[in-house]
Amino acid sequence: MSTNAIDSKTAGERNEKLVIELLREHKTLSQARICVKTGLGSSTISYIVGRLRDKGLIFEQTGQSSKRGAKPVLIAINAAALFVVGTEINPSYLLTGIFNFKNELIDQVRISLDTDHSVQKVVHLLEINIKGLLGKNEISDDKLIGIGITLSGSISSQGVVQLSSPLGWKNVPLKELLSEKFGCPISIYTTKVRLLAEINAEPALQSKNIVYFNVANGVGATVVVDGRLLHGSTNRCGELGHIVIDPNGPVCGCGQQGCLEAHISGLAIAKKIKHDIENGTNSILAELTNQQDVPEDIVENLKQAIEKGDDYAVRLRDFIADKLSRSVAIAINLYDPDIIILAGYVNEIASDYFVEHIRNRFSTDVFDESFRKIEIISARAGQHALLRGVAAAVLQEQFKIE
């Protein structure tokens, strides 16, 4: 088949993306090593490197060598060539960060949200904060690859937030609303992007079967099987938080009654603590949580109370451990992972205790548990994992190889 101009252009763009991805993975490479890793000829790679250099996307530097002769020329990504904005919409705050072309966080801003989670207010605040951060860092529109937004909920491929229990949103065309405010690509993601940050922090995870169990403002699992992220027919794979564990339990933000999320999410735990304290429960949490409304802060106080041996706090820890361990056992039976990653601020309350509880559940709730070798670890991506994950997702989307 003949190659026309359109085919050549498409192949050229594909090869540029291939080289960029290699440099992103390996940091620096010589032109010869790029040829080996891509299987492309030296003249083709020279042409691609020249194009990327002309665009300002890469730079070249002299490397070190113990051999005689010319030093190798190493190629690396120009971190200041392009930028990405990532924003986390949390029921308590908006956190926005700017990342360079190497996916390094260079600046951020966080603002608190009150109980008003109206779409109009959140979109307005997003516009102000993103434009303010771009202006502060003198980043022009032509250097902005895209804006990624992440939040807990179900999101369609068109960027419609079909349901976000923590925010109380239904059928919100968030991508469309933000596209009216900005001239760059807008991408809306669920909190599953956290796993990208986790893999960047621990590249060996890329080849593992993983259940990433996040318990924060929402409850859900991100699942990787045979190296592939599972999405499902409606992009709702891993919604373990909406398994009904008690038909007579509290009403969940999704409208069902007794969901796991309505029992052990950070929002649910904070609500329960405040309710119990107001109704006379004797606990040092009464003093610690006085006048506090942010779920993350209240749950952090719970961790302190557990460490001090407070009876109410210890009982609540055991309640969470019971529900969490049962749910993890279900996930193991469904997805057969090598690794369980426990993530989210609720899992940080008593991570070692929760791991022990989960392992104790294996003998009674996990099918053929004697044949399984499952590692249970805490998330390692650290602070701002969601921001790092959403920025990585935008870069991946803009430079994916078709």
C-alpha positions as CSV (number, residue, x, y, z in Angstrom):
1,M,0.0,0.0,0.0
2,S,1.4,3.4,-0.9
3,T,2.1,6.0,1.7
4,N,0.4,9.4,1.1
5,A,1.1,12.7,2.8
6,I,-1.6,12.1,5.5
7,D,-0.1,8.7,6.3
8,S,3.4,10.2,6.6
9,K,2.2,13.0,8.9
10,T,0.4,10.5,11.1
11,A,3.4,8.2,11.3
12,G,5.6,11.2,12.1
13,E,3.4,12.4,14.9
14,R,3.2,8.8,16.2
15,N,7.0,8.5,16.2
16,E,7.4,11.8,18.0
17,K,5.0,10.6,20.7
18,L,7.0,7.4,21.0
19,V,10.2,9.2,21.5
20,I,8.7,11.5,24.1
21,E,7.3,8.6,26.0
22,L,10.7,6.8,26.0
23,L,12.3,10.0,27.4
24,R,9.6,10.3,30.0
25,E,10.3,6.8,31.2
26,H,14.2,6.8,30.9
27,K,14.9,10.5,31.7
28,T,17.9,10.6,29.3
29,L,18.8,8.5,26.2
30,S,21.3,8.7,23.5
31,Q,20.1,8.8,19.9
32,A,21.6,5.3,19.4
33,R,19.6,3.9,22.4
34,I,16.4,5.5,21.0
35,C,17.0,3.6,17.8
36,V,17.4,0.3,19.6
37,K,14.3,0.8,21.8
38,T,12.1,2.0,18.9
39,G,13.4,-0.2,16.2
40,L,13.6,2.8,13.9
41,G,16.5,3.7,11.7
42,S,19.1,6.3,12.6
43,S,18.0,8.7,9.9
44,T,14.4,8.5,11.0
45,I,15.4,9.2,14.7
46,S,17.7,12.0,13.6
47,Y,14.7,13.6,11.8
48,I,12.4,13.1,14.8
49,V,14.9,14.5,17.3
50,G,15.4,17.5,15.0
51,R,11.7,18.2,14.9
52,L,11.4,17.8,18.7
53,R,14.4,20.1,19.2
54,D,12.9,22.8,16.8
55,K,9.6,22.6,18.9
56,G,11.6,23.2,22.1
57,L,10.4,19.9,23.6
58,I,13.8,18.4,24.2
59,F,17.4,19.5,24.8
60,E,20.7,17.8,24.3
61,Q,23.6,17.5,26.7
62,T,27.0,15.9,26.7
63,G,27.1,12.7,28.8
64,Q,29.9,11.0,30.7
65,S,32.0,8.1,29.3
66,S,35.0,6.2,30.5
67,K,36.0,5.4,26.9
68,R,38.3,7.5,24.7
69,G,36.8,9.6,22.0
70,A,33.7,11.8,21.7
71,K,31.4,11.9,24.7
72,P,27.9,10.7,24.0
73,V,25.1,13.2,23.4
74,L,22.1,12.6,25.7
75,I,18.6,13.7,24.9
76,A,16.2,14.8,27.6
77,I,12.7,16.4,27.9
78,N,12.7,20.1,28.3
79,A,10.7,20.5,31.5
80,A,9.7,24.1,30.8
81,A,8.4,23.4,27.3
82,L,4.8,22.6,28.2
83,F,2.6,22.6,31.3
84,V,-0.4,20.8,32.7
85,V,-3.0,21.9,35.2
86,G,-4.5,19.3,37.6
87,T,-7.4,20.0,40.0
88,E,-9.0,17.9,42.7
89,I,-12.6,18.7,43.5
90,N,-13.1,17.6,47.1
91,P,-16.3,18.3,49.2
92,S,-14.1,20.3,51.6
93,Y,-11.7,22.1,49.2
94,L,-10.4,22.7,45.7
95,L,-6.7,21.8,45.2
96,T,-5.1,23.0,41.9
97,G,-1.5,22.4,40.8
98,I,0.6,23.3,37.8
99,F,3.0,20.5,36.5
100,N,5.8,20.9,34.0
101,F,6.5,18.6,31.0
102,K,8.2,16.1,33.3
103,N,5.1,15.9,35.5
104,E,6.8,17.8,38.4
105,L,4.6,19.9,40.6
106,I,5.8,23.5,40.4
107,D,3.1,25.4,42.2
108,Q,-0.3,24.9,43.8
109,V,-3.2,26.6,45.5
110,R,-5.8,25.2,47.8
111,I,-9.1,26.9,48.8
112,S,-11.7,25.7,51.2
113,L,-15.3,25.0,50.2
114,D,-18.2,25.5,52.6
115,T,-21.4,23.5,52.4
116,D,-22.4,25.1,49.1
117,H,-21.3,22.6,46.5
118,S,-23.4,24.1,43.7
119,V,-22.1,23.5,40.2
120,Q,-22.1,27.2,39.4
121,K,-20.0,28.1,42.5
122,V,-17.5,25.3,41.9
123,V,-17.0,26.1,38.2
124,H,-16.6,29.8,39.1
125,L,-13.9,29.0,41.7
126,L,-12.2,26.6,39.3
127,E,-12.0,29.4,36.7
128,I,-10.6,32.0,39.1
129,N,-8.0,29.6,40.7
130,I,-6.7,28.0,37.5
131,K,-6.4,31.4,35.7
132,G,-4.8,33.0,38.7
133,L,-2.3,30.2,39.1
134,L,-1.4,30.3,35.4
135,G,-1.0,34.1,35.6
136,K,1.1,33.9,38.7
137,N,3.5,31.5,36.9
138,E,3.4,33.4,33.6
139,I,2.3,30.4,31.6
140,S,0.8,31.4,28.2
141,D,-2.0,29.6,26.6
142,D,0.2,28.1,23.9
143,K,2.3,26.3,26.6
144,L,-0.7,24.7,28.3
145,I,-1.3,21.1,27.1
146,G,-4.6,20.7,29.0
147,I,-6.5,20.8,32.2
148,G,-7.4,17.7,34.1
149,I,-10.1,17.6,36.8
150,T,-10.6,14.7,39.2
151,L,-13.5,14.0,41.6
152,S,-15.2,11.0,43.2
153,G,-18.1,9.8,41.1
154,S,-19.3,8.2,37.9
155,I,-18.1,10.1,34.8
156,S,-19.1,9.6,31.2
157,S,-16.7,9.6,28.2
158,Q,-18.1,13.0,27.3
159,G,-17.1,14.5,30.7
160,V,-20.5,14.4,32.3
161,V,-20.5,13.8,36.0
162,Q,-23.4,11.4,36.1
163,L,-23.3,10.9,39.8
164,S,-21.0,12.2,42.6
165,S,-22.3,11.1,46.0
166,P,-19.9,13.3,48.0
167,L,-20.7,16.4,46.1
168,G,-24.4,15.7,45.5
169,W,-24.1,16.1,41.8
170,K,-26.1,14.4,39.1
171,N,-25.8,14.7,35.3
172,V,-23.4,17.7,35.5
173,P,-21.8,18.5,32.0
174,L,-18.6,19.6,33.7
175,K,-16.3,19.3,30.7
176,E,-18.7,21.5,28.6
177,L,-19.0,24.1,31.3
178,L,-15.2,24.4,31.7
179,S,-14.6,24.3,28.0
180,E,-16.5,27.6,27.8
181,K,-13.9,29.1,30.2
182,F,-10.7,27.8,28.7
183,G,-9.2,27.4,25.3
184,C,-7.2,24.2,25.9
185,P,-8.4,20.5,26.1
186,I,-10.4,19.7,29.3
187,S,-10.5,16.2,30.7
188,I,-12.6,14.9,33.6
189,Y,-11.5,11.9,35.5
190,T,-12.6,9.8,38.5
191,T,-10.2,9.3,41.4
192,K,-8.9,6.2,39.7
193,V,-6.1,8.4,38.3
194,R,-4.5,8.0,41.8
195,L,-3.1,4.7,40.6
196,L,-1.1,6.4,37.8
197,A,0.7,8.4,40.5
198,E,1.2,5.1,42.5
199,I,2.8,3.4,39.4
200,N,5.0,6.4,38.7
201,A,6.2,6.1,42.3
202,E,6.7,2.4,42.0
203,P,7.2,1.4,38.4
204,A,7.3,-2.4,39.3
205,L,3.6,-2.2,39.9
206,Q,3.0,-1.9,36.2
207,S,3.2,-5.6,35.7
208,K,1.1,-6.6,38.7
209,N,-2.5,-7.5,39.2
210,I,-3.7,-4.8,41.6
211,V,-6.8,-3.9,43.6
212,Y,-6.2,-0.3,44.7
213,F,-8.8,0.2,47.5
214,N,-9.4,3.8,48.3
215,V,-11.4,4.9,51.3
216,A,-11.6,8.7,51.6
217,N,-14.6,10.9,50.8
218,G,-15.9,8.0,48.8
219,V,-15.1,4.3,48.7
220,G,-14.0,2.5,45.6
221,A,-11.5,0.2,43.9
222,T,-9.3,0.7,40.9
223,V,-8.5,-2.7,39.3
224,V,-5.6,-3.7,37.1
225,V,-5.6,-7.2,35.7
226,D,-2.8,-8.5,33.4
227,G,-1.4,-5.0,33.2
228,R,-4.7,-3.5,32.0
229,L,-7.0,-1.1,33.8
230,L,-10.5,-2.4,34.0
231,H,-13.2,0.1,33.1
232,G,-16.4,-1.8,32.5
233,S,-19.1,-1.1,29.9
234,T,-20.2,2.1,31.7
235,N,-16.8,3.0,33.3
236,R,-18.1,1.9,36.7
237,C,-15.9,-1.1,37.4
238,G,-14.7,-1.2,41.0
239,E,-17.7,0.6,42.7
240,L,-17.3,-1.5,45.8
241,G,-18.5,1.4,47.9
242,H,-22.0,0.9,46.5
243,I,-22.4,-2.7,47.6
244,V,-25.3,-2.7,50.0
245,I,-24.0,-4.3,53.2
246,D,-27.0,-3.4,55.4
247,P,-30.4,-2.8,53.8
248,N,-31.5,-1.0,57.0
249,G,-28.3,1.1,57.2
250,P,-27.9,4.9,56.5
251,V,-28.9,6.4,53.2
252,C,-26.0,6.8,50.8
253,G,-25.4,9.8,48.6
254,C,-26.2,7.6,45.6
255,G,-29.8,7.2,46.9
256,Q,-29.5,3.6,48.0
257,Q,-29.7,2.5,51.6
258,G,-26.9,0.8,53.5
259,C,-24.0,1.1,51.0
260,L,-20.4,0.4,52.2
261,E,-19.7,4.1,51.4
262,A,-22.5,5.2,53.8
263,H,-20.7,3.3,56.6
264,I,-17.0,3.9,56.3
265,S,-16.2,6.8,54.0
266,G,-14.6,9.8,55.6
267,L,-17.8,11.7,55.2
268,A,-19.8,9.0,56.9
269,I,-17.3,8.5,59.7
270,A,-17.2,12.3,60.4
271,K,-20.9,12.5,60.4
272,K,-21.2,9.6,62.8
273,I,-18.7,11.0,65.2
274,K,-20.4,14.4,65.4
275,H,-23.8,12.7,65.8
276,D,-22.6,10.5,68.6
277,I,-20.8,13.3,70.4
278,E,-23.9,15.5,70.2
279,N,-26.0,12.7,71.6
280,G,-23.8,12.3,74.7
281,T,-21.1,9.7,73.7
282,N,-18.2,9.9,76.2
283,S,-15.0,10.4,74.2
284,I,-12.0,12.7,74.0
285,L,-13.2,13.3,70.5
286,A,-15.8,15.7,72.0
287,E,-12.9,18.1,72.7
288,L,-10.8,17.3,69.7
289,T,-13.6,17.8,67.1
290,N,-15.1,20.8,68.7
291,Q,-16.2,23.3,66.0
292,Q,-14.6,21.1,63.3
293,D,-16.4,20.3,60.1
294,V,-13.8,19.1,57.6
295,P,-14.0,15.3,57.4
296,E,-10.2,14.8,57.0
297,D,-9.6,16.8,60.2
298,I,-12.2,14.8,62.1
299,V,-10.8,11.5,60.9
300,E,-7.3,12.6,61.9
301,N,-8.6,13.3,65.3
302,L,-10.0,9.8,65.4
303,K,-6.5,8.5,64.7
304,Q,-5.2,10.4,67.7
305,A,-8.0,9.2,69.9
306,I,-7.3,5.5,68.9
307,E,-3.6,6.0,69.7
308,K,-4.6,7.3,73.2
309,G,-6.8,4.2,73.8
310,D,-10.1,6.1,73.8
311,D,-12.9,3.4,74.1
312,Y,-15.3,4.9,71.6
313,A,-12.5,5.5,69.1
314,V,-11.3,1.9,69.4
315,R,-14.8,0.6,68.9
316,L,-15.2,2.8,65.8
317,R,-11.8,1.5,64.5
318,D,-13.0,-2.1,64.9
319,F,-16.2,-1.3,63.1
320,I,-14.3,0.1,60.1
321,A,-11.9,-2.8,60.2
322,D,-14.8,-5.3,60.0
323,K,-16.5,-3.6,57.1
324,L,-13.2,-3.0,55.2
325,S,-11.8,-6.5,55.6
326,R,-15.1,-8.1,54.4
327,S,-15.0,-5.8,51.3
328,V,-11.4,-6.5,50.5
329,A,-12.1,-10.3,50.7
330,I,-14.9,-9.8,48.2
331,A,-12.5,-7.9,45.9
332,I,-10.0,-10.7,46.1
333,N,-12.5,-13.3,45.1
334,L,-13.7,-11.1,42.2
335,Y,-10.3,-9.9,40.8
336,D,-7.6,-12.3,42.0
337,P,-4.9,-9.7,42.7
338,D,-1.2,-10.0,43.5
339,I,-1.3,-6.8,45.5
340,I,-3.8,-4.9,47.5
341,I,-3.0,-1.2,47.9
342,L,-4.8,0.5,50.8
343,A,-5.2,4.2,50.0
344,G,-7.1,7.2,51.3
345,Y,-7.2,9.1,54.6
346,V,-9.5,6.6,56.3
347,N,-7.1,3.7,55.6
348,E,-4.4,5.8,57.3
349,I,-6.3,5.7,60.6
350,A,-4.8,2.4,61.6
351,S,-3.1,0.9,58.5
352,D,-1.2,-1.9,60.2
353,Y,-4.3,-3.0,62.2
354,F,-6.4,-3.0,59.1
355,V,-3.9,-5.1,57.2
356,E,-3.9,-7.6,60.1
357,H,-7.7,-7.7,60.0
358,I,-7.8,-8.3,56.3
359,R,-5.3,-11.2,56.6
360,N,-7.3,-12.7,59.4
361,R,-10.3,-12.7,57.0
362,F,-8.5,-14.8,54.4
363,S,-9.2,-18.2,56.0
364,T,-12.9,-17.6,56.3
365,D,-13.9,-15.3,53.4
366,V,-11.3,-15.9,50.6
367,F,-11.8,-18.7,48.1
368,D,-8.7,-21.1,47.9
369,E,-6.7,-18.7,50.0
370,S,-3.9,-21.3,50.5
371,F,-3.0,-20.9,46.8
372,R,-2.8,-17.2,46.9
373,K,0.3,-15.0,47.6
374,I,-1.2,-11.5,48.1
375,E,0.9,-8.5,49.3
376,I,-1.0,-5.8,51.2
377,I,0.7,-2.4,51.2
378,S,-0.2,1.2,51.9
379,A,-0.2,3.7,49.1
380,R,3.2,5.2,48.5
381,A,2.6,8.1,46.1
382,G,2.4,10.4,49.1
383,Q,0.8,13.8,49.4
384,H,-1.1,15.1,46.4
385,A,-1.3,11.7,44.8
386,L,-4.6,12.7,43.1
387,L,-3.1,15.8,41.6
388,R,0.0,13.9,40.4
389,G,-2.3,11.2,39.0
390,V,-4.6,13.6,37.1
391,A,-1.6,15.4,35.6
392,A,-0.1,12.1,34.5
393,A,-3.4,11.2,32.9
394,V,-3.5,14.4,30.9
395,L,0.0,13.9,29.6
396,Q,-0.8,10.3,28.8
397,E,-3.9,11.3,26.9
398,Q,-2.3,14.0,24.9
399,F,0.7,11.9,24.0
400,K,-0.9,8.5,23.7
401,I,0.2,6.4,20.7
402,E,-2.8,5.4,18.5
